[in-house]
Amino acid sequence: MHAARLEAALDPAHAAFTGKAVWTGPTARDFTEELAGRRARLRTLTQRIVEELEDELRAVPESATRPPAARR
């Protein structure tokens, strides 16, 4: 749920700039390209974070024995 929300964080801005002529000219094109690149990178990094967390969770045994209490 959080990953999906993070992945979509730049969608409204991207839709505004690619859906209609909000801002035109070379600077606007550069901005739109950078926004699209950052949006793609955000999605990629979010997916990578989720994958790494899942890998870490898979590496943890389902059950573990508790070590004996430390002797005093």
PQR file with spaces between the fields and no chain letter, atoms N, CA, C, O and H, PARSE charges and radii, in Angstrom:
ATOM       1  N    MET     1       0.825   -1.176    0.000 -0.4000 1.5000
ATOM       2  CA   MET     1       0.000    0.000    0.000 -0.0000 2.0000
ATOM       3  C    MET     1       0.884    1.259    0.000  0.5500 1.7000
ATOM       4  O    MET     1       0.670    2.166   -0.805 -0.5500 1.4000
ATOM       5  N    HIS     2       1.867    1.311    0.897 -0.4000 1.5000
ATOM       6  CA   HIS     2       2.742    2.482    0.962 -0.0000 2.0000
ATOM       7  C    HIS     2       3.601    2.586   -0.290  0.5500 1.7000
ATOM       8  O    HIS     2       3.851    3.684   -0.788 -0.5500 1.4000
ATOM       9  H    HIS     2       2.040    0.574    1.550  0.4000 1.0000
ATOM      10  N    ALA     3       4.049    1.448   -0.795 -0.4000 1.5000
ATOM      11  CA   ALA     3       4.882    1.460   -1.996 -0.0000 2.0000
ATOM      12  C    ALA     3       4.090    1.997   -3.191  0.5500 1.7000
ATOM      13  O    ALA     3       4.611    2.782   -3.982 -0.5500 1.4000
ATOM      14  H    ALA     3       3.846    0.556   -0.391  0.4000 1.0000
ATOM      15  N    ALA     4       2.861    1.581   -3.315 -0.4000 1.5000
ATOM      16  CA   ALA     4       2.026    2.058   -4.424 -0.0000 2.0000
ATOM      17  C    ALA     4       1.803    3.562   -4.323  0.5500 1.7000
ATOM      18  O    ALA     4       1.825    4.266   -5.332 -0.5500 1.4000
ATOM      19  H    ALA     4       2.437    0.943   -2.671  0.4000 1.0000
ATOM      20  N    ARG     5       1.589    4.051   -3.106 -0.4000 1.5000
ATOM      21  CA   ARG     5       1.385    5.484   -2.919 -0.0000 2.0000
ATOM      22  C    ARG     5       2.673    6.248   -3.259  0.5500 1.7000
ATOM      23  O    ARG     5       2.618    7.315   -3.870 -0.5500 1.4000
ATOM      24  H    ARG     5       1.571    3.479   -2.286  0.4000 1.0000
ATOM      25  N    LEU     6       3.819    5.707   -2.866 -0.4000 1.5000
ATOM      26  CA   LEU     6       5.096    6.337   -3.173 -0.0000 2.0000
ATOM      27  C    LEU     6       5.361    6.329   -4.677  0.5500 1.7000
ATOM      28  O    LEU     6       5.796    7.332   -5.243 -0.5500 1.4000
ATOM      29  H    LEU     6       3.863    4.840   -2.369  0.4000 1.0000
ATOM      30  N    GLU     7       5.097    5.193   -5.318 -0.4000 1.5000
ATOM      31  CA   GLU     7       5.294    5.092   -6.760 -0.0000 2.0000
ATOM      32  C    GLU     7       4.447    6.112   -7.513  0.5500 1.7000
ATOM      33  O    GLU     7       4.873    6.627   -8.547 -0.5500 1.4000
ATOM      34  H    GLU     7       4.744    4.378   -4.858  0.4000 1.0000
ATOM      35  N    ALA     8       3.263    6.405   -7.009 -0.4000 1.5000
ATOM      36  CA   ALA     8       2.334    7.307   -7.695 -0.0000 2.0000
ATOM      37  C    ALA     8       2.476    8.766   -7.263  0.5500 1.7000
ATOM      38  O    ALA     8       1.695    9.610   -7.702 -0.5500 1.4000
ATOM      39  H    ALA     8       2.917    5.987   -6.170  0.4000 1.0000
ATOM      40  N    ALA     9       3.442    9.077   -6.422 -0.4000 1.5000
ATOM      41  CA   ALA     9       3.567   10.427   -5.860 -0.0000 2.0000
ATOM      42  C    ALA     9       3.714   11.514   -6.927  0.5500 1.7000
ATOM      43  O    ALA     9       3.200   12.618   -6.753 -0.5500 1.4000
ATOM      44  H    ALA     9       4.077    8.391   -6.065  0.4000 1.0000
ATOM      45  N    LEU    10       4.392   11.223   -8.002 -0.4000 1.5000
ATOM      46  CA   LEU    10       4.602   12.226   -9.046 -0.0000 2.0000
ATOM      47  C    LEU    10       3.592   12.128  -10.186  0.5500 1.7000
ATOM      48  O    LEU    10       3.668   12.898  -11.143 -0.5500 1.4000
ATOM      49  H    LEU    10       4.810   10.326   -8.144  0.4000 1.0000
ATOM      50  N    ASP    11       2.658   11.202  -10.097 -0.4000 1.5000
ATOM      51  CA   ASP    11       1.669   11.035  -11.171 -0.0000 2.0000
ATOM      52  C    ASP    11       0.821   12.278  -11.427  0.5500 1.7000
ATOM      53  O    ASP    11       0.634   12.642  -12.588 -0.5500 1.4000
ATOM      54  H    ASP    11       2.596   10.576   -9.320  0.4000 1.0000
ATOM      55  N    PRO    12       0.292   12.953  -10.385 -0.5600 1.5000
ATOM      56  CA   PRO    12      -0.526   14.139  -10.666  0.2800 2.0000
ATOM      57  C    PRO    12       0.247   15.236  -11.418  0.5500 1.7000
ATOM      58  O    PRO    12      -0.276   15.829  -12.362 -0.5500 1.4000
ATOM      59  N    ALA    13       1.470   15.496  -11.002 -0.4000 1.5000
ATOM      60  CA   ALA    13       2.269   16.513  -11.691 -0.0000 2.0000
ATOM      61  C    ALA    13       2.569   16.082  -13.120  0.5500 1.7000
ATOM      62  O    ALA    13       2.494   16.886  -14.049 -0.5500 1.4000
ATOM      63  H    ALA    13       1.895   15.015  -10.235  0.4000 1.0000
ATOM      64  N    HIS    14       2.908   14.816  -13.288 -0.4000 1.5000
ATOM      65  CA   HIS    14       3.203   14.295  -14.623 -0.0000 2.0000
ATOM      66  C    HIS    14       1.975   14.401  -15.523  0.5500 1.7000
ATOM      67  O    HIS    14       2.085   14.804  -16.681 -0.5500 1.4000
ATOM      68  H    HIS    14       2.969   14.163  -12.533  0.4000 1.0000
ATOM      69  N    ALA    15       0.823   14.045  -15.000 -0.4000 1.5000
ATOM      70  CA   ALA    15      -0.411   14.125  -15.786 -0.0000 2.0000
ATOM      71  C    ALA    15      -0.729   15.570  -16.168  0.5500 1.7000
ATOM      72  O    ALA    15      -1.186   15.833  -17.280 -0.5500 1.4000
ATOM      73  H    ALA    15       0.733   13.719  -14.059  0.4000 1.0000
ATOM      74  N    ALA    16      -0.491   16.496  -15.258 -0.4000 1.5000
ATOM      75  CA   ALA    16      -0.766   17.903  -15.546 -0.0000 2.0000
ATOM      76  C    ALA    16       0.117   18.437  -16.666  0.5500 1.7000
ATOM      77  O    ALA    16      -0.338   19.217  -17.502 -0.5500 1.4000
ATOM      78  H    ALA    16      -0.119   16.282  -14.354  0.4000 1.0000
ATOM      79  N    PHE    17       1.380   18.018  -16.681 -0.4000 1.5000
ATOM      80  CA   PHE    17       2.304   18.552  -17.673 -0.0000 2.0000
ATOM      81  C    PHE    17       2.269   17.803  -18.998  0.5500 1.7000
ATOM      82  O    PHE    17       2.675   18.348  -20.024 -0.5500 1.4000
ATOM      83  H    PHE    17       1.750   17.385  -16.001  0.4000 1.0000
ATOM      84  N    THR    18       1.797   16.578  -18.992 -0.4000 1.5000
ATOM      85  CA   THR    18       1.761   15.823  -20.252 -0.0000 2.0000
ATOM      86  C    THR    18       0.355   15.754  -20.837  0.5500 1.7000
ATOM      87  O    THR    18       0.187   15.409  -22.006 -0.5500 1.4000
ATOM      88  H    THR    18       1.467   16.134  -18.159  0.4000 1.0000
ATOM      89  N    GLY    19      -0.643   16.074  -20.044 -0.4000 1.5000
ATOM      90  CA   GLY    19      -2.026   15.964  -20.509 -0.0000 2.0000
ATOM      91  C    GLY    19      -2.499   17.151  -21.313  0.5500 1.7000
ATOM      92  O    GLY    19      -3.345   16.997  -22.194 -0.5500 1.4000
ATOM      93  H    GLY    19      -0.506   16.354  -19.094  0.4000 1.0000
ATOM      94  N    LYS    20      -1.975   18.333  -21.034 -0.4000 1.5000
ATOM      95  CA   LYS    20      -2.378   19.538  -21.763 -0.0000 2.0000
ATOM      96  C    LYS    20      -1.248   20.560  -21.690  0.5500 1.7000
ATOM      97  O    LYS    20      -0.307   20.402  -20.913 -0.5500 1.4000
ATOM      98  H    LYS    20      -1.287   18.458  -20.319  0.4000 1.0000
ATOM      99  N    ALA    21      -1.347   21.587  -22.488 -0.4000 1.5000
ATOM     100  CA   ALA    21      -0.291   22.595  -22.549 -0.0000 2.0000
ATOM     101  C    ALA    21      -0.381   23.538  -21.348  0.5500 1.7000
ATOM     102  O    ALA    21      -0.963   24.619  -21.434 -0.5500 1.4000
ATOM     103  H    ALA    21      -2.112   21.715  -23.120  0.4000 1.0000
ATOM     104  N    VAL    22       0.197   23.116  -20.246 -0.4000 1.5000
ATOM     105  CA   VAL    22       0.219   23.928  -19.036 -0.0000 2.0000
ATOM     106  C    VAL    22       1.304   24.991  -19.161  0.5500 1.7000
ATOM     107  O    VAL    22       1.137   26.133  -18.734 -0.5500 1.4000
ATOM     108  H    VAL    22       0.670   22.238  -20.176  0.4000 1.0000
ATOM     109  N    TRP    23       2.404   24.585  -19.751 -0.4000 1.5000
ATOM     110  CA   TRP    23       3.587   25.434  -19.864 -0.0000 2.0000
ATOM     111  C    TRP    23       4.261   25.006  -21.155  0.5500 1.7000
ATOM     112  O    TRP    23       4.402   23.807  -21.396 -0.5500 1.4000
ATOM     113  H    TRP    23       2.539   23.657  -20.098  0.4000 1.0000
ATOM     114  N    THR    24       4.672   25.926  -21.978 -0.4000 1.5000
ATOM     115  CA   THR    24       5.265   25.577  -23.265 -0.0000 2.0000
ATOM     116  C    THR    24       6.649   26.189  -23.399  0.5500 1.7000
ATOM     117  O    THR    24       7.040   27.056  -22.617 -0.5500 1.4000
ATOM     118  H    THR    24       4.557   26.900  -21.782  0.4000 1.0000
ATOM     119  N    GLY    25       7.371   25.731  -24.386 -0.4000 1.5000
ATOM     120  CA   GLY    25       8.703   26.246  -24.662 -0.0000 2.0000
ATOM     121  C    GLY    25       9.783   25.262  -24.263  0.5500 1.7000
ATOM     122  O    GLY    25       9.502   24.214  -23.683 -0.5500 1.4000
ATOM     123  H    GLY    25       7.053   25.026  -25.020  0.4000 1.0000
ATOM     124  N    PRO    26      11.030   25.610  -24.582 -0.5600 1.5000
ATOM     125  CA   PRO    26      12.142   24.695  -24.317  0.2800 2.0000
ATOM     126  C    PRO    26      12.337   24.383  -22.836  0.5500 1.7000
ATOM     127  O    PRO    26      12.639   23.243  -22.483 -0.5500 1.4000
ATOM     128  N    THR    27      12.173   25.361  -21.978 -0.4000 1.5000
ATOM     129  CA   THR    27      12.332   25.123  -20.542 -0.0000 2.0000
ATOM     130  C    THR    27      11.252   24.185  -20.040  0.5500 1.7000
ATOM     131  O    THR    27      11.510   23.319  -19.204 -0.5500 1.4000
ATOM     132  H    THR    27      11.928   26.288  -22.264  0.4000 1.0000
ATOM     133  N    ALA    28      10.050   24.358  -20.550 -0.4000 1.5000
ATOM     134  CA   ALA    28       8.947   23.479  -20.166 -0.0000 2.0000
ATOM     135  C    ALA    28       9.216   22.048  -20.621  0.5500 1.7000
ATOM     136  O    ALA    28       8.953   21.099  -19.883 -0.5500 1.4000
ATOM     137  H    ALA    28       9.841   25.061  -21.229  0.4000 1.0000
ATOM     138  N    ARG    29       9.736   21.895  -21.826 -0.4000 1.5000
ATOM     139  CA   ARG    29      10.064   20.546  -22.319 -0.0000 2.0000
ATOM     140  C    ARG    29      11.136   19.908  -21.452  0.5500 1.7000
ATOM     141  O    ARG    29      11.035   18.736  -21.092 -0.5500 1.4000
ATOM     142  H    ARG    29       9.949   22.666  -22.426  0.4000 1.0000
ATOM     143  N    ASP    30      12.167   20.685  -21.116 -0.4000 1.5000
ATOM     144  CA   ASP    30      13.232   20.157  -20.251 -0.0000 2.0000
ATOM     145  C    ASP    30      12.674   19.739  -18.898  0.5500 1.7000
ATOM     146  O    ASP    30      13.021   18.680  -18.375 -0.5500 1.4000
ATOM     147  H    ASP    30      12.248   21.638  -21.409  0.4000 1.0000
ATOM     148  N    PHE    31      11.813   20.570  -18.341 -0.4000 1.5000
ATOM     149  CA   PHE    31      11.206   20.258  -17.050 -0.0000 2.0000
ATOM     150  C    PHE    31      10.366   18.985  -17.140  0.5500 1.7000
ATOM     151  O    PHE    31      10.443   18.124  -16.263 -0.5500 1.4000
ATOM     152  H    PHE    31      11.531   21.430  -18.766  0.4000 1.0000
ATOM     153  N    THR    32       9.574   18.868  -18.186 -0.4000 1.5000
ATOM     154  CA   THR    32       8.720   17.689  -18.362 -0.0000 2.0000
ATOM     155  C    THR    32       9.561   16.429  -18.506  0.5500 1.7000
ATOM     156  O    THR    32       9.222   15.383  -17.952 -0.5500 1.4000
ATOM     157  H    THR    32       9.511   19.567  -18.899  0.4000 1.0000
ATOM     158  N    GLU    33      10.659   16.528  -19.251 -0.4000 1.5000
ATOM     159  CA   GLU    33      11.553   15.373  -19.401 -0.0000 2.0000
ATOM     160  C    GLU    33      12.181   14.997  -18.061  0.5500 1.7000
ATOM     161  O    GLU    33      12.273   13.816  -17.724 -0.5500 1.4000
ATOM     162  H    GLU    33      10.935   17.377  -19.701  0.4000 1.0000
ATOM     163  N    GLU    34      12.609   15.998  -17.304 -0.4000 1.5000
ATOM     164  CA   GLU    34      13.207   15.711  -16.002 -0.0000 2.0000
ATOM     165  C    GLU    34      12.169   15.112  -15.052  0.5500 1.7000
ATOM     166  O    GLU    34      12.470   14.176  -14.311 -0.5500 1.4000
ATOM     167  H    GLU    34      12.534   16.957  -17.578  0.4000 1.0000
ATOM     168  N    LEU    35      10.962   15.645  -15.072 -0.4000 1.5000
ATOM     169  CA   LEU    35       9.884   15.117  -14.235 -0.0000 2.0000
ATOM     170  C    LEU    35       9.603   13.656  -14.593  0.5500 1.7000
ATOM     171  O    LEU    35       9.447   12.813  -13.710 -0.5500 1.4000
ATOM     172  H    LEU    35      10.717   16.406  -15.673  0.4000 1.0000
ATOM     173  N    ALA    36       9.540   13.367  -15.883 -0.4000 1.5000
ATOM     174  CA   ALA    36       9.292   11.984  -16.317 -0.0000 2.0000
ATOM     175  C    ALA    36      10.430   11.069  -15.875  0.5500 1.7000
ATOM     176  O    ALA    36      10.190    9.938  -15.452 -0.5500 1.4000
ATOM     177  H    ALA    36       9.667   14.052  -16.600  0.4000 1.0000
ATOM     178  N    GLY    37      11.665   11.555  -15.971 -0.4000 1.5000
ATOM     179  CA   GLY    37      12.810   10.758  -15.543 -0.0000 2.0000
ATOM     180  C    GLY    37      12.791   10.496  -14.048  0.5500 1.7000
ATOM     181  O    GLY    37      13.059    9.381  -13.603 -0.5500 1.4000
ATOM     182  H    GLY    37      11.859   12.474  -16.315  0.4000 1.0000
ATOM     183  N    ARG    38      12.474   11.522  -13.277 -0.4000 1.5000
ATOM     184  CA   ARG    38      12.414   11.348  -11.817 -0.0000 2.0000
ATOM     185  C    ARG    38      11.263   10.427  -11.433  0.5500 1.7000
ATOM     186  O    ARG    38      11.386    9.632  -10.502 -0.5500 1.4000
ATOM     187  H    ARG    38      12.256   12.429  -13.639  0.4000 1.0000
ATOM     188  N    ARG    39      10.158   10.530  -12.139 -0.4000 1.5000
ATOM     189  CA   ARG    39       9.003    9.651  -11.874 -0.0000 2.0000
ATOM     190  C    ARG    39       9.398    8.191  -12.123  0.5500 1.7000
ATOM     191  O    ARG    39       9.088    7.312  -11.319 -0.5500 1.4000
ATOM     192  H    ARG    39      10.058   11.176  -12.896  0.4000 1.0000
ATOM     193  N    ALA    40      10.084    7.943  -13.240 -0.4000 1.5000
ATOM     194  CA   ALA    40      10.525    6.583  -13.558 -0.0000 2.0000
ATOM     195  C    ALA    40      11.530    6.090  -12.520  0.5500 1.7000
ATOM     196  O    ALA    40      11.473    4.937  -12.092 -0.5500 1.4000
ATOM     197  H    ALA    40      10.337    8.657  -13.893  0.4000 1.0000
ATOM     198  N    ARG    41      12.440    6.958  -12.120 -0.4000 1.5000
ATOM     199  CA   ARG    41      13.446    6.570  -11.114 -0.0000 2.0000
ATOM     200  C    ARG    41      12.791    6.281   -9.770  0.5500 1.7000
ATOM     201  O    ARG    41      13.175    5.332   -9.085 -0.5500 1.4000
ATOM     202  H    ARG    41      12.487    7.895  -12.467  0.4000 1.0000
ATOM     203  N    LEU    42      11.812    7.086   -9.389 -0.4000 1.5000
ATOM     204  CA   LEU    42      11.088    6.854   -8.147 -0.0000 2.0000
ATOM     205  C    LEU    42      10.427    5.482   -8.156  0.5500 1.7000
ATOM     206  O    LEU    42      10.489    4.754   -7.165 -0.5500 1.4000
ATOM     207  H    LEU    42      11.500    7.856   -9.945  0.4000 1.0000
ATOM     208  N    ARG    43       9.798    5.128   -9.267 -0.4000 1.5000
ATOM     209  CA   ARG    43       9.163    3.808   -9.376 -0.0000 2.0000
ATOM     210  C    ARG    43      10.194    2.695   -9.278  0.5500 1.7000
ATOM     211  O    ARG    43       9.979    1.705   -8.579 -0.5500 1.4000
ATOM     212  H    ARG    43       9.748    5.720  -10.072  0.4000 1.0000
ATOM     213  N    THR    44      11.311    2.853   -9.974 -0.4000 1.5000
ATOM     214  CA   THR    44      12.367    1.838   -9.952 -0.0000 2.0000
ATOM     215  C    THR    44      12.936    1.656   -8.550  0.5500 1.7000
ATOM     216  O    THR    44      13.094    0.531   -8.077 -0.5500 1.4000
ATOM     217  H    THR    44      11.486    3.657  -10.542  0.4000 1.0000
ATOM     218  N    LEU    45      13.243    2.767   -7.891 -0.4000 1.5000
ATOM     219  CA   LEU    45      13.818    2.679   -6.551 -0.0000 2.0000
ATOM     220  C    LEU    45      12.828    2.110   -5.545  0.5500 1.7000
ATOM     221  O    LEU    45      13.217    1.363   -4.648 -0.5500 1.4000
ATOM     222  H    LEU    45      13.115    3.681   -8.276  0.4000 1.0000
ATOM     223  N    THR    46      11.557    2.454   -5.684 -0.4000 1.5000
ATOM     224  CA   THR    46      10.537    1.899   -4.791 -0.0000 2.0000
ATOM     225  C    THR    46      10.465    0.390   -4.961  0.5500 1.7000
ATOM     226  O    THR    46      10.408   -0.348   -3.977 -0.5500 1.4000
ATOM     227  H    THR    46      11.241    3.061   -6.413  0.4000 1.0000
ATOM     228  N    GLN    47      10.466   -0.067   -6.202 -0.4000 1.5000
ATOM     229  CA   GLN    47      10.429   -1.507   -6.452 -0.0000 2.0000
ATOM     230  C    GLN    47      11.674   -2.190   -5.884  0.5500 1.7000
ATOM     231  O    GLN    47      11.585   -3.284   -5.327 -0.5500 1.4000
ATOM     232  H    GLN    47      10.512    0.532   -7.001  0.4000 1.0000
ATOM     233  N    ARG    48      12.830   -1.545   -6.025 -0.4000 1.5000
ATOM     234  CA   ARG    48      14.073   -2.116   -5.501 -0.0000 2.0000
ATOM     235  C    ARG    48      14.018   -2.226   -3.974  0.5500 1.7000
ATOM     236  O    ARG    48      14.443   -3.233   -3.408 -0.5500 1.4000
ATOM     237  H    ARG    48      12.903   -0.657   -6.478  0.4000 1.0000
ATOM     238  N    ILE    49      13.499   -1.200   -3.317 -0.4000 1.5000
ATOM     239  CA   ILE    49      13.376   -1.227   -1.858 -0.0000 2.0000
ATOM     240  C    ILE    49      12.481   -2.381   -1.427  0.5500 1.7000
ATOM     241  O    ILE    49      12.824   -3.130   -0.512 -0.5500 1.4000
ATOM     242  H    ILE    49      13.153   -0.382   -3.777  0.4000 1.0000
ATOM     243  N    VAL    50      11.339   -2.523   -2.084 -0.4000 1.5000
ATOM     244  CA   VAL    50      10.411   -3.604   -1.736 -0.0000 2.0000
ATOM     245  C    VAL    50      11.077   -4.963   -1.965  0.5500 1.7000
ATOM     246  O    VAL    50      10.960   -5.856   -1.126 -0.5500 1.4000
ATOM     247  H    VAL    50      11.061   -1.914   -2.827  0.4000 1.0000
ATOM     248  N    GLU    51      11.763   -5.122   -3.078 -0.4000 1.5000
ATOM     249  CA   GLU    51      12.444   -6.389   -3.367 -0.0000 2.0000
ATOM     250  C    GLU    51      13.505   -6.706   -2.314  0.5500 1.7000
ATOM     251  O    GLU    51      13.619   -7.847   -1.868 -0.5500 1.4000
ATOM     252  H    GLU    51      11.857   -4.396   -3.760  0.4000 1.0000
ATOM     253  N    GLU    52      14.281   -5.694   -1.916 -0.4000 1.5000
ATOM     254  CA   GLU    52      15.320   -5.932   -0.914 -0.0000 2.0000
ATOM     255  C    GLU    52      14.715   -6.276    0.444  0.5500 1.7000
ATOM     256  O    GLU    52      15.230   -7.138    1.155 -0.5500 1.4000
ATOM     257  H    GLU    52      14.189   -4.767   -2.278  0.4000 1.0000
ATOM     258  N    LEU    53      13.635   -5.610    0.799 -0.4000 1.5000
ATOM     259  CA   LEU    53      12.958   -5.953    2.056 -0.0000 2.0000
ATOM     260  C    LEU    53      12.405   -7.374    2.019  0.5500 1.7000
ATOM     261  O    LEU    53      12.516   -8.119    2.993 -0.5500 1.4000
ATOM     262  H    LEU    53      13.217   -4.909    0.222  0.4000 1.0000
ATOM     263  N    GLU    54      11.813   -7.740    0.896 -0.4000 1.5000
ATOM     264  CA   GLU    54      11.294   -9.101    0.773 -0.0000 2.0000
ATOM     265  C    GLU    54      12.422  -10.126    0.851  0.5500 1.7000
ATOM     266  O    GLU    54      12.258  -11.181    1.464 -0.5500 1.4000
ATOM     267  H    GLU    54      11.723   -7.135    0.105  0.4000 1.0000
ATOM     268  N    ASP    55      13.562   -9.826    0.237 -0.4000 1.5000
ATOM     269  CA   ASP    55      14.724  -10.727    0.315 -0.0000 2.0000
ATOM     270  C    ASP    55      15.186  -10.887    1.760  0.5500 1.7000
ATOM     271  O    ASP    55      15.480  -11.996    2.207 -0.5500 1.4000
ATOM     272  H    ASP    55      13.696   -8.969   -0.261  0.4000 1.0000
ATOM     273  N    GLU    56      15.248   -9.781    2.481 -0.4000 1.5000
ATOM     274  CA   GLU    56      15.650   -9.832    3.892 -0.0000 2.0000
ATOM     275  C    GLU    56      14.656  -10.664    4.708  0.5500 1.7000
ATOM     276  O    GLU    56      15.054  -11.470    5.548 -0.5500 1.4000
ATOM     277  H    GLU    56      15.010   -8.880    2.118  0.4000 1.0000
ATOM     278  N    LEU    57      13.394  -10.466    4.458 -0.4000 1.5000
ATOM     279  CA   LEU    57      12.378  -11.223    5.197 -0.0000 2.0000
ATOM     280  C    LEU    57      12.456  -12.717    4.879  0.5500 1.7000
ATOM     281  O    LEU    57      12.268  -13.556    5.760 -0.5500 1.4000
ATOM     282  H    LEU    57      13.071   -9.812    3.775  0.4000 1.0000
ATOM     283  N    ARG    58      12.734  -13.041    3.617 -0.4000 1.5000
ATOM     284  CA   ARG    58      12.865  -14.454    3.251 -0.0000 2.0000
ATOM     285  C    ARG    58      14.078  -15.090    3.912  0.5500 1.7000
ATOM     286  O    ARG    58      14.089  -16.296    4.158 -0.5500 1.4000
ATOM     287  H    ARG    58      12.887  -12.359    2.902  0.4000 1.0000
ATOM     288  N    ALA    59      15.091  -14.298    4.198 -0.4000 1.5000
ATOM     289  CA   ALA    59      16.317  -14.819    4.806 -0.0000 2.0000
ATOM     290  C    ALA    59      16.137  -15.120    6.296  0.5500 1.7000
ATOM     291  O    ALA    59      16.950  -15.832    6.885 -0.5500 1.4000
ATOM     292  H    ALA    59      15.082  -13.318    3.999  0.4000 1.0000
ATOM     293  N    VAL    60      15.092  -14.589    6.900 -0.4000 1.5000
ATOM     294  CA   VAL    60      14.835  -14.821    8.322 -0.0000 2.0000
ATOM     295  C    VAL    60      14.092  -16.142    8.466  0.5500 1.7000
ATOM     296  O    VAL    60      13.074  -16.348    7.805 -0.5500 1.4000
ATOM     297  H    VAL    60      14.432  -14.010    6.422  0.4000 1.0000
ATOM     298  N    PRO    61      14.584  -17.048    9.326 -0.5600 1.5000
ATOM     299  CA   PRO    61      13.899  -18.325    9.510  0.2800 2.0000
ATOM     300  C    PRO    61      12.474  -18.103   10.034  0.5500 1.7000
ATOM     301  O    PRO    61      12.219  -17.173   10.798 -0.5500 1.4000
ATOM     302  N    GLU    62      11.555  -18.973    9.608 -0.4000 1.5000
ATOM     303  CA   GLU    62      10.168  -18.855   10.070 -0.0000 2.0000
ATOM     304  C    GLU    62      10.069  -19.029   11.572  0.5500 1.7000
ATOM     305  O    GLU    62       9.263  -18.374   12.232 -0.5500 1.4000
ATOM     306  H    GLU    62      11.762  -19.729    8.987  0.4000 1.0000
ATOM     307  N    SER    63      10.892  -19.911   12.104 -0.4000 1.5000
ATOM     308  CA   SER    63      10.909  -20.070   13.556 -0.0000 2.0000
ATOM     309  C    SER    63      12.356  -20.248   13.991  0.5500 1.7000
ATOM     310  O    SER    63      13.185  -20.810   13.275 -0.5500 1.4000
ATOM     311  H    SER    63      11.547  -20.443   11.567  0.4000 1.0000
ATOM     312  N    ALA    64      12.617  -19.765   15.148 -0.4000 1.5000
ATOM     313  CA   ALA    64      13.973  -19.864   15.671 -0.0000 2.0000
ATOM     314  C    ALA    64      13.892  -20.278   17.129  0.5500 1.7000
ATOM     315  O    ALA    64      12.941  -19.950   17.839 -0.5500 1.4000
ATOM     316  H    ALA    64      11.943  -19.308   15.729  0.4000 1.0000
ATOM     317  N    THR    65      14.899  -20.996   17.552 -0.4000 1.5000
ATOM     318  CA   THR    65      14.935  -21.364   18.967 -0.0000 2.0000
ATOM     319  C    THR    65      15.571  -20.227   19.732  0.5500 1.7000
ATOM     320  O    THR    65      16.476  -19.550   19.245 -0.5500 1.4000
ATOM     321  H    THR    65      15.672  -21.262   16.976  0.4000 1.0000
ATOM     322  N    ARG    66      15.098  -20.041   20.889 -0.4000 1.5000
ATOM     323  CA   ARG    66      15.619  -18.979   21.747 -0.0000 2.0000
ATOM     324  C    ARG    66      16.916  -19.474   22.389  0.5500 1.7000
ATOM     325  O    ARG    66      16.942  -20.575   22.940 -0.5500 1.4000
ATOM     326  H    ARG    66      14.363  -20.592   21.285  0.4000 1.0000
ATOM     327  N    PRO    67      17.982  -18.691   22.330 -0.5600 1.5000
ATOM     328  CA   PRO    67      19.230  -19.139   22.962  0.2800 2.0000
ATOM     329  C    PRO    67      19.045  -19.209   24.477  0.5500 1.7000
ATOM     330  O    PRO    67      18.232  -18.480   25.045 -0.5500 1.4000
ATOM     331  N    PRO    68      19.808  -20.093   25.125 -0.5600 1.5000
ATOM     332  CA   PRO    68      19.670  -20.175   26.576  0.2800 2.0000
ATOM     333  C    PRO    68      19.993  -18.844   27.223  0.5500 1.7000
ATOM     334  O    PRO    68      20.819  -18.079   26.725 -0.5500 1.4000
ATOM     335  N    ALA    69      19.333  -18.578   28.334 -0.4000 1.5000
ATOM     336  CA   ALA    69      19.560  -17.328   29.065 -0.0000 2.0000
ATOM     337  C    ALA    69      21.013  -17.256   29.495  0.5500 1.7000
ATOM     338  O    ALA    69      21.623  -18.266   29.847 -0.5500 1.4000
ATOM     339  H    ALA    69      18.662  -19.199   28.739  0.4000 1.0000
ATOM     340  N    ALA    70      21.546  -16.078   29.462 -0.4000 1.5000
ATOM     341  CA   ALA    70      22.948  -15.881   29.862 -0.0000 2.0000
ATOM     342  C    ALA    70      23.095  -16.240   31.350  0.5500 1.7000
ATOM     343  O    ALA    70      22.253  -15.900   32.182 -0.5500 1.4000
ATOM     344  H    ALA    70      21.051  -15.258   29.176  0.4000 1.0000
ATOM     345  N    ARG    71      24.178  -16.927   31.642 -0.4000 1.5000
ATOM     346  CA   ARG    71      24.416  -17.294   33.051 -0.0000 2.0000
ATOM     347  C    ARG    71      25.028  -16.122   33.780  0.5500 1.7000
ATOM     348  O    ARG    71      25.807  -15.352   33.217 -0.5500 1.4000
ATOM     349  H    ARG    71      24.862  -17.203   30.966  0.4000 1.0000
ATOM     350  N    ARG    72      24.664  -16.000   35.036 -0.4000 1.5000
ATOM     351  CA   ARG    72      25.184  -14.889   35.843 -0.0000 2.0000
ATOM     352  C    ARG    72      26.285  -15.352   36.724  0.5500 1.7000
ATOM     353  O    ARG    72      26.848  -14.558   37.477 -0.5500 1.4000
ATOM     354  H    ARG    72      24.032  -16.625   35.493  0.4000 1.0000
